[in-house]
Amino acid sequence: MNIGIPRALSYFDYFPMWQTFFNHLGFKITISSPTTKDILNKGVSLCVDDACLPVKLFHGHVAALVGKVDAIFIPRLVSVSPGEFICPKFIGLPEMIKNSIENLPPLLIFNYNLHKDARDKKDAFKDLGRQLGVDSRDVERAYKEAISRQYIYEIMLESGQNPLAILHPKENWDKQEHSKGVIGIIAHPYLVCDRYISMDIVRKIRLKGYDVKVVANIPQKTIEDNLEAMPKRLFWSYGKKLLGSGIEWLKGNEVDGIIFLSSFGCGIDSFVEELIRRFNARKHRLPYAVFTVDEHSGQGGFDTRLEAFIDMLEWRDKSGYNLSSHGQDVYSG
């Protein structure tokens, strides 16, 4: 059996785990191609209007696999941590796909729900094995290998590596040493790791001489520790990652500036961005910019804003942070 995996949404978080599981059981995997204008336009035409850009894009990647594979893998991520939830559109993704795209092959629904107990992780793989008609002992071995591979992937991310450089090392990534500084990008992996909808922001920044840190580089324990001071616990897992990473970069000296990259219409992102903006304004005052993308975003305006942000960083570094009491630059060299 040839199983298709859409290159969108949680693909960038969990593909090593899924790949290992299917390969151990002897199944072939076909990944949809990198996002193109045609894939995005197809997704926009198939999906409901009020969905965010990444969800529309997921529809496009599923449609791109139709007719090429025997089954398509659709993850239903309900919760990835006890007491927390993922975005509602992730939860309803299989139903959205079934009712939006015609001539679908069989769908393999991966029901991943750790809301009550983290040990329920194994049950999700057992259910997937039943859908595939695989012996439970083989599923058990494949599960253990998959979890081990996912752990290694997350360790690599926390060491500072770029997710795409790990998942697709043959792609054209700039690997030169960078000396100007570091820019932190607060964004979901499914946004910043998709080179088309993110306007290839990571590579553009690196070509300007700056290194890049992403949310996936921050250890989960660090994120949890940073959120201890919050008056209430955040129950959106992805929102927690964004906020915890932002706090980490604001309080330390790891980055010289921060970009918050979001898709238009994401309510959770809007809430988290406002919190980070306020924290920065009150205590830290790092160079900070918000970039919002949707299916209508153009390269020209995006690149102009990015260049202006980098110019601001270079000016700030050049001035040596020397500001008068009125906030005017006093650098004269």
Secondary structure by P-SEA (a helix, b strand, c coil): cbbbbbccccccccaaaaaaaaaaabbbbbbcccccaaaaaaaaacccccccaaaaaaaaaaaaacccccbbbbbbcccccccccccccccaaaaaaaaccccccccccccccccccccaaaaaaaaaaaaacccaaaaaaaaaaaaaaaaaaaaaaaacccccccccccccccccccccbbbbbbcccccccccccccaaaaaaaaacbbbbccccccaaaaaaaacccccccccaaaaaaaaaaaaaaacccccbbbbbbccccaaaaaaaaaaaaaaacccccbbbbbbbcccccaaaaaaaaaaaaaaaaaaaaacccccccccccccc
